[in-house]
Amino acid sequence: MVWDFTRADTFCTTYMLNTARQPGAAARVSETEKKPKYAFLEDRFLFVLVAIGTLEVYGAEAVKFIFGPWVSA
C-alpha cells in the first residue's frame, strides 16, 4: 500500500470560491489534481490519496480509507 497525505488549506485564495459554495471542495480538488501524478503506481500498488481540508472536511478517498466503504463522503 502506498498513500499520499494532503492537507488542503480551505482558506487559500485558490480554493475560497469553491469552498464557500461547497464544503470539502479543497480536499476534492486536491485529490483530483494529485491522481494523475501518481497514476503510474496504481498498477503495482494499492494507492490511496488522503486529502483533508483545514476544517476537517475529508475527500472521498480519505473517507473510504479511514472510515471504510460503509460511510459515504
Backbone as ProteinMPNN parsed JSONL, in Angstrom:
{"seq_chain_A": "MVWDFTRADTFCTTYMLNTARQPGAAARVSETEKKPKYAFLEDRFLFVLVAIGTLEVYGAEAVKFIFGPWVSA", "coords_chain_A": {"N_chain_A": [[0.844, -1.166, 0.0], [0.495, 2.2, -0.803], [0.389, 5.564, 0.056], [-0.695, 8.995, -0.104], [-0.66, 11.907, 1.699], [-2.489, 14.867, 1.964], [-2.955, 18.107, 3.106], [-5.312, 20.251, 2.554], [-5.615, 23.692, 2.266], [-8.317, 25.275, 3.262], [-8.855, 27.981, 3.333], [-7.236, 29.169, 1.481], [-6.659, 31.362, -1.241], [-6.93, 30.197, -3.729], [-8.81, 28.162, -3.389], [-10.998, 29.353, -2.153], [-13.422, 30.393, -3.432], [-14.698, 28.046, -4.342], [-14.896, 26.522, -1.93], [-16.532, 28.11, -0.425], [-18.941, 27.729, -1.621], [-19.326, 24.965, -1.578], [-18.797, 22.687, 0.906], [-15.754, 20.98, 1.573], [-14.627, 21.173, -0.899], [-11.95, 21.94, -1.341], [-10.462, 19.701, -0.522], [-11.439, 17.789, -2.329], [-10.6, 18.878, -4.794], [-7.84, 18.744, -4.422], [-7.469, 15.955, -4.357], [-8.252, 15.315, -6.983], [-6.334, 16.699, -8.506], [-3.943, 15.459, -7.746], [-4.192, 12.791, -8.473], [-3.45, 12.123, -11.268], [-0.687, 12.491, -11.055], [0.296, 10.347, -9.588], [-0.509, 8.143, -11.01], [1.0, 6.141, -12.235], [1.615, 4.367, -10.217], [-0.606, 2.869, -9.617], [-1.011, 0.415, -10.947], [0.701, -1.315, -9.734], [0.546, -1.099, -6.981], [-1.657, -0.744, -4.135], [-3.039, 2.236, -4.09], [-3.735, 5.147, -2.277], [-5.215, 8.277, -1.978], [-5.143, 10.67, 0.46], [-6.83, 13.299, 1.352], [-7.443, 16.096, 3.254], [-9.312, 18.826, 4.306], [-8.662, 22.077, 5.77], [-10.623, 22.589, 7.69], [-11.259, 20.096, 8.592], [-12.712, 18.616, 6.683], [-13.106, 15.822, 4.782], [-11.747, 14.328, 1.807], [-13.249, 12.248, -0.758], [-11.848, 9.791, -1.199], [-10.312, 9.693, 1.106], [-12.264, 9.393, 3.076], [-13.272, 6.805, 2.491], [-10.939, 5.312, 2.94], [-10.221, 5.834, 5.653], [-12.587, 5.596, 7.204], [-13.972, 3.503, 6.106], [-15.835, 1.616, 3.593], [-18.552, 1.746, 4.125], [-19.355, 4.229, 4.896], [-20.516, 7.227, 3.538], [-19.098, 9.814, 1.477]], "CA_chain_A": [[0.0, 0.0, 0.0], [1.166, 3.492, -0.877], [-0.592, 6.634, 0.225], [-0.229, 10.377, -0.11], [-1.497, 12.75, 2.55], [-2.509, 16.279, 1.616], [-3.779, 18.978, 3.941], [-5.732, 21.344, 1.676], [-5.956, 24.903, 3.016], [-9.656, 25.723, 2.898], [-8.888, 29.441, 3.244], [-6.332, 29.621, 0.426], [-7.421, 32.074, -2.268], [-7.184, 29.269, -4.832], [-9.977, 27.329, -3.089], [-12.051, 30.093, -1.442], [-14.683, 30.479, -4.157], [-15.334, 26.721, -4.338], [-15.23, 26.071, -0.579], [-17.663, 28.922, 0.044], [-20.149, 27.149, -2.221], [-19.488, 23.543, -1.268], [-17.815, 22.197, 1.879], [-14.931, 19.871, 1.125], [-14.141, 21.388, -2.263], [-10.481, 21.985, -1.352], [-9.979, 18.312, -0.45], [-11.778, 17.125, -3.59], [-9.709, 19.397, -5.839], [-6.515, 18.185, -4.157], [-7.483, 14.565, -4.82], [-8.326, 15.323, -8.439], [-5.073, 17.173, -9.067], [-2.835, 14.535, -7.448], [-4.429, 11.469, -9.067], [-2.586, 11.856, -12.434], [0.721, 12.488, -10.644], [0.648, 9.037, -9.06], [-1.192, 7.105, -11.798], [1.931, 5.05, -12.549], [1.69, 3.439, -9.083], [-1.857, 2.135, -9.427], [-0.995, -0.95, -11.468], [1.598, -2.139, -8.909], [0.258, -0.918, -5.557], [-2.92, -0.153, -3.715], [-2.69, 3.632, -3.857], [-4.826, 5.917, -1.696], [-4.989, 9.7, -1.738], [-5.82, 11.119, 1.675], [-6.874, 14.759, 1.338], [-8.309, 16.625, 4.303], [-9.318, 20.283, 4.331], [-8.295, 22.726, 7.026], [-11.732, 22.476, 8.638], [-11.503, 18.662, 8.802], [-13.587, 18.007, 5.691], [-12.315, 14.793, 4.116], [-12.03, 13.977, 0.422], [-13.964, 10.973, -0.891], [-10.938, 8.659, -1.0], [-9.92, 9.688, 2.519], [-13.396, 8.835, 3.84], [-13.274, 5.342, 2.294], [-9.733, 4.737, 3.529], [-10.189, 5.973, 7.106], [-13.833, 5.174, 7.866], [-14.486, 2.29, 5.488], [-16.759, 1.823, 2.46], [-19.94, 1.867, 4.567], [-19.625, 5.635, 5.161], [-20.449, 7.988, 2.288], [-18.368, 11.085, 1.549]], "C_chain_A": [[0.893, 1.234, 0.0], [0.088, 4.551, -0.716], [0.098, 7.984, 0.222], [-1.201, 11.18, 0.735], [-1.359, 14.2, 2.123], [-3.438, 17.015, 2.563], [-4.103, 20.197, 3.09], [-6.188, 22.538, 2.518], [-7.266, 25.479, 2.501], [-9.704, 27.228, 2.654], [-7.918, 30.018, 2.217], [-7.164, 30.278, -0.681], [-7.753, 31.19, -3.469], [-8.482, 28.5, -4.628], [-11.178, 28.102, -2.554], [-13.403, 30.115, -2.153], [-15.424, 29.145, -4.112], [-15.739, 26.277, -2.938], [-16.365, 26.886, 0.024], [-18.98, 28.35, -0.465], [-20.409, 25.72, -1.783], [-18.403, 23.086, -0.296], [-17.045, 21.005, 1.323], [-14.344, 20.049, -0.26], [-12.611, 21.386, -2.328], [-9.899, 20.57, -1.33], [-10.259, 17.579, -1.757], [-10.867, 17.583, -4.731], [-8.306, 18.821, -5.661], [-6.422, 16.738, -4.627], [-7.439, 14.504, -6.343], [-7.003, 15.719, -9.082], [-3.926, 16.186, -8.856], [-2.979, 13.176, -8.125], [-3.534, 11.21, -10.289], [-1.099, 11.756, -12.076], [1.186, 11.096, -10.214], [0.019, 7.88, -9.838], [-0.282, 5.905, -12.086], [2.044, 4.026, -11.416], [0.498, 2.486, -9.01], [-1.852, 0.715, -9.968], [-0.086, -1.877, -10.659], [1.252, -2.119, -7.426], [-1.192, -0.527, -5.338], [-2.556, 1.273, -3.334], [-3.909, 4.398, -3.368], [-4.386, 7.362, -1.518], [-5.788, 10.086, -0.498], [-5.731, 12.638, 1.699], [-7.889, 15.222, 2.37], [-8.177, 18.137, 4.29], [-8.991, 20.808, 5.713], [-9.375, 22.563, 8.092], [-12.187, 21.031, 8.834], [-12.569, 18.079, 7.888], [-12.728, 17.086, 4.837], [-12.715, 14.656, 2.653], [-12.653, 12.594, 0.375], [-13.057, 9.765, -0.651], [-10.489, 8.558, 0.451], [-11.018, 9.08, 3.382], [-13.412, 7.312, 3.718], [-12.097, 4.676, 2.99], [-9.78, 4.738, 5.057], [-11.419, 5.37, 7.777], [-14.437, 3.915, 7.27], [-15.531, 2.599, 4.418], [-18.21, 2.028, 2.875], [-20.318, 3.299, 4.901], [-19.515, 6.394, 3.85], [-19.781, 9.327, 2.506], [-19.289, 12.261, 1.421]], "O_chain_A": [[1.902, 1.3, 0.703], [-0.997, 4.44, -1.287], [1.291, 8.104, 0.502], [-2.412, 11.142, 0.516], [-0.249, 14.702, 1.942], [-4.571, 16.593, 2.792], [-3.262, 21.081, 2.923], [-7.053, 22.398, 3.383], [-7.313, 26.093, 1.436], [-10.511, 27.698, 1.853], [-7.797, 31.238, 2.1], [-8.248, 29.798, -1.014], [-8.753, 31.418, -4.15], [-9.186, 28.213, -5.597], [-12.279, 27.554, -2.506], [-14.43, 29.874, -1.519], [-16.631, 29.11, -3.873], [-16.819, 25.71, -2.765], [-17.084, 26.397, 0.896], [-20.014, 28.477, 0.191], [-21.558, 25.305, -1.631], [-17.22, 23.096, -0.637], [-17.622, 20.128, 0.681], [-13.636, 19.169, -0.749], [-12.042, 20.872, -3.291], [-8.943, 20.283, -2.05], [-9.411, 16.83, -2.242], [-10.418, 16.768, -5.537], [-7.657, 18.451, -6.639], [-5.422, 16.336, -5.222], [-6.674, 13.73, -6.918], [-6.6, 15.138, -10.09], [-3.033, 16.088, -9.697], [-1.983, 12.482, -8.328], [-2.902, 10.155, -10.346], [-0.347, 11.024, -12.72], [2.333, 10.717, -10.45], [0.021, 6.747, -9.358], [-0.76, 4.774, -12.169], [2.526, 2.917, -11.646], [0.591, 1.418, -8.406], [-2.621, -0.119, -9.49], [-0.096, -3.09, -10.871], [1.63, -3.032, -6.691], [-1.865, -0.04, -6.247], [-1.84, 1.49, -2.356], [-4.983, 4.315, -3.962], [-3.316, 7.634, -0.974], [-6.993, 9.842, -0.435], [-4.686, 13.201, 2.025], [-9.044, 14.797, 2.361], [-7.068, 18.672, 4.266], [-9.039, 20.075, 6.701], [-9.063, 22.415, 9.273], [-13.335, 20.768, 9.19], [-13.263, 17.139, 8.276], [-11.742, 17.519, 4.241], [-13.879, 14.845, 2.3], [-12.596, 11.85, 1.354], [-13.456, 8.818, 0.027], [-10.306, 7.457, 0.968], [-10.731, 8.332, 4.317], [-13.547, 6.607, 4.719], [-12.241, 3.597, 3.565], [-9.415, 3.744, 5.687], [-11.301, 4.705, 8.806], [-15.33, 3.318, 7.871], [-16.049, 3.714, 4.35], [-19.025, 2.446, 2.053], [-21.488, 3.573, 5.166], [-18.536, 6.233, 3.122], [-19.88, 9.912, 3.584], [-18.838, 13.406, 1.46]]}, "name": "protein", "num_of_chains": 1, "seq": "MVWDFTRADTFCTTYMLNTARQPGAAARVSETEKKPKYAFLEDRFLFVLVAIGTLEVYGAEAVKFIFGPWVSA"}
